[in-house]
Amino acid sequence: MKKKFLLNQVNKEPYIDLNIKDLQKWNKLDEITYAQMQRQKYKYEFFQKAFDLIYDNTIVGDYFEFGVHRARTFRFAMSQAKRRNMKKIKFLAFDSFEGLPDVNNNIKQNDKFKKGLLITSENKFKNYIKNFNFYKNNVKMIKGFYEKSLNKKLIFSLKKQNTKACLINFDCDLTQSVDQALKFSMNFLQEGTILYFDDYFSSYKGNPNKGIPNIIKKRFKKSKFNIVEYLNIGYAAKSFIVYNK
């Protein structure tokens, strides 16, 4: 009996149900749905772990998100903060609410980074998070393309409120946008801040000398802070933890 059982198990190679019947009639909608289900699952698991780390280390601060298309990860952050009864945390949404800007080399970075894509209007964003009414007074939307919106006036205003970040989500795709967002965010780092770069390997085919990895290296070279690698997320994202030099 044992031999027969083992033989049956071998016949189940590769031990994972590949759902061949589904693949026979696989279409574009299936492709998109499958990809998003996988990607969002990995991202949600990251937010669970990140907020565990924040809670366990008593890292007091606010959540920053640069690029809030469809408010998916924004909602992940809000739900995880609520599960830990983080009542004072604020959620800052930085977005043009007009889609990706034209930085002259969008397609060179990635042929999916076309000008105007990934639009979520202010009203749609508000609608996506409307059920999180327990945080309705904790959300701040900062509208505009970063070269104008991330200005000295905003820095002064946030510093006046003693703002520090516990988790910063850079999900703005373009290398230039990530650079502008990271430069701005350097003003609000503290020991323990978690940095999440959603498109770490998505620009310039992951070339560390051209894309987001290079920007991170340059920004922290002269900073009073340093970073250590934390978690890899899905196929292209990476996170870091900030610490004092």
C-alpha positions in Angstrom: 0.0 0.0 0.0 2.8 2.4 0.9 4.5 1.8 -2.4 1.3 2.4 -4.3 0.7 5.6 -2.4 4.2 6.9 -3.2 3.7 6.0 -6.8 0.5 8.0 -6.9 2.3 11.0 -5.4 5.0 10.8 -8.0 2.3 10.8 -10.7 1.1 14.1 -9.3 4.3 15.9 -10.4 4.9 18.8 -10.2 2.8 18.8 -7.0 1.1 22.1 -8.0 -2.2 22.2 -9.8 -1.4 24.2 -12.9 -5.1 24.4 -14.0 -4.4 23.4 -17.6 -8.1 23.4 -18.5 -8.2 27.2 -17.6 -5.1 27.9 -19.7 -6.7 26.4 -22.8 -9.0 29.4 -23.0 -6.8 32.0 -21.3 -7.6 35.6 -22.5 -6.4 39.1 -21.8 -8.8 39.7 -18.9 -7.5 36.5 -17.3 -3.9 37.7 -17.8 -4.6 41.1 -16.1 -6.7 39.6 -13.3 -4.2 36.9 -12.5 -1.3 39.3 -12.5 -3.0 41.8 -10.2 -4.2 39.1 -7.8 -0.6 37.9 -7.4 0.9 41.4 -7.1 -1.6 42.7 -4.6 -1.3 39.6 -2.5 2.5 40.1 -2.2 2.0 43.8 -1.4 -0.6 43.1 1.3 1.7 40.6 2.9 4.4 43.3 3.0 2.1 45.8 4.7 1.2 43.2 7.3 4.9 42.6 8.1 5.9 46.3 7.9 3.2 47.3 10.4 4.2 44.5 12.7 7.8 45.9 12.6 6.5 49.4 13.2 4.3 48.3 16.1 6.9 46.0 17.7 9.5 48.8 17.6 7.1 51.6 18.6 8.0 53.7 15.6 5.7 56.7 15.9 5.1 58.5 12.7 2.9 59.0 9.6 2.3 57.1 6.4 3.4 58.8 3.1 2.4 57.4 -0.3 3.7 58.9 -3.5 1.4 57.7 -6.3 -1.9 56.5 -5.0 -3.5 55.1 -8.2 -6.7 53.2 -7.2 -5.8 53.6 -3.5 -4.9 49.9 -3.3 -1.8 50.1 -1.1 -3.2 53.2 0.6 -6.1 51.0 1.9 -3.7 48.3 2.9 -1.8 50.7 5.1 -5.0 52.1 6.6 -6.4 48.6 7.4 -3.1 47.5 9.0 -2.8 50.7 11.0 -6.3 50.3 12.3 -5.7 46.6 13.3 -3.0 47.9 15.6 -5.2 50.7 17.0 -2.8 53.4 15.6 -5.2 56.3 16.3 -2.9 59.3 15.8 -1.2 58.2 12.5 -1.8 60.5 9.5 -2.0 59.3 5.9 -0.5 61.6 3.3 -1.4 61.0 -0.4 0.9 62.7 -2.8 -0.3 62.5 -6.4 -0.9 64.7 -9.5 -4.4 63.0 -9.8 -3.8 63.5 -13.5 -1.7 60.4 -14.3 2.0 60.2 -15.1 3.9 63.3 -16.1 5.9 63.7 -19.3 9.6 63.5 -18.3 10.8 63.2 -21.9 12.2 59.7 -21.5 9.1 57.8 -20.1 9.2 55.1 -22.7 13.0 54.7 -22.5 12.6 53.9 -18.8 9.7 51.4 -19.4 7.4 51.2 -22.3 4.4 51.1 -19.9 5.2 54.5 -18.3 3.3 56.5 -20.9 2.3 60.1 -20.1 -1.1 60.4 -18.6 -1.5 56.7 -17.6 -2.5 55.6 -14.1 -5.1 58.4 -13.6 -7.2 58.3 -10.4 -9.1 61.5 -9.9 -9.4 63.1 -6.5 -13.1 62.1 -6.3 -12.4 58.5 -7.2 -9.6 58.4 -4.6 -12.0 59.7 -1.9 -14.5 57.1 -3.0 -12.1 54.3 -2.7 -11.3 55.1 0.9 -14.8 56.2 2.0 -15.4 53.1 4.1 -12.4 54.0 6.2 -14.4 56.7 8.0 -12.6 56.0 11.3 -9.6 57.7 9.7 -11.5 60.4 7.8 -9.8 63.2 9.7 -6.3 61.6 9.3 -6.0 61.7 5.5 -4.4 64.6 3.7 -4.2 64.8 -0.1 -1.4 66.8 -1.6 -2.2 67.4 -5.3 0.2 68.3 -8.0 3.2 67.1 -10.0 6.1 66.8 -7.6 8.4 69.4 -9.0 5.9 72.0 -7.9 3.9 70.4 -5.0 6.8 69.1 -3.0 8.0 72.7 -2.2 9.6 74.5 0.7 6.2 75.8 1.9 5.0 72.2 2.3 8.2 71.1 4.1 7.9 74.0 6.5 4.2 73.3 7.2 4.8 69.6 7.9 7.9 70.3 10.0 5.9 72.8 12.1 3.6 69.8 12.9 6.7 67.8 13.9 5.9 65.3 11.2 8.0 62.1 11.0 7.4 59.1 8.7 7.0 55.5 9.9 6.5 54.1 6.4 7.0 55.7 3.0 5.6 54.1 -0.2 7.3 55.3 -3.4 4.9 54.0 -6.1 5.3 56.8 -8.7 7.0 54.7 -11.3 9.2 57.2 -13.1 12.8 57.6 -11.9 12.5 61.4 -11.8 9.4 61.3 -9.7 11.0 58.9 -7.2 14.0 61.1 -7.0 11.8 64.2 -6.2 9.8 62.2 -3.7 12.8 60.8 -2.0 14.5 64.2 -1.8 11.4 65.6 -0.2 11.1 62.7 2.2 14.6 63.0 3.5 13.2 65.8 5.7 10.9 63.5 7.6 13.0 60.4 8.2 13.8 58.9 11.6 15.5 55.8 12.8 13.2 52.9 11.9 11.4 54.5 9.0 10.6 51.9 6.4 11.0 52.8 2.7 9.1 50.8 0.1 10.0 51.2 -3.6 7.4 49.6 -5.7 9.2 50.0 -9.0 12.8 49.3 -7.8 13.5 46.9 -10.7 11.0 48.3 -13.2 12.9 51.1 -14.8 15.8 50.6 -17.3 15.2 46.8 -17.0 16.5 46.9 -13.4 19.9 48.5 -14.3 21.3 49.7 -11.0 23.4 52.4 -12.7 20.4 54.1 -14.3 17.2 53.5 -12.3 15.8 53.8 -8.8 18.7 51.8 -7.1 21.1 54.5 -8.3 18.9 57.3 -7.1 18.7 55.8 -3.6 22.5 55.4 -3.4 23.0 59.0 -4.4 20.5 60.4 -2.0 21.9 58.5 1.0 25.5 59.1 0.2 25.5 62.5 1.9 22.7 61.9 4.3 23.0 61.7 8.1 21.0 58.4 7.7 21.8 55.1 6.2 19.6 52.2 5.1 19.6 48.4 5.4 17.8 46.1 3.1 14.5 44.8 4.5 12.1 42.8 2.4 11.8 42.0 -1.3 8.2 42.2 -2.5 6.8 40.4 -5.6 8.8 40.7 -8.8 10.1 44.3 -8.7 9.7 45.9 -5.3 12.2 46.3 -2.5 12.1 47.8 0.9 14.7 49.3 3.4 14.9 50.4 7.0 16.5 53.7 7.9 19.0 54.0 10.7 21.4 56.7 12.0 25.0 56.6 10.7 
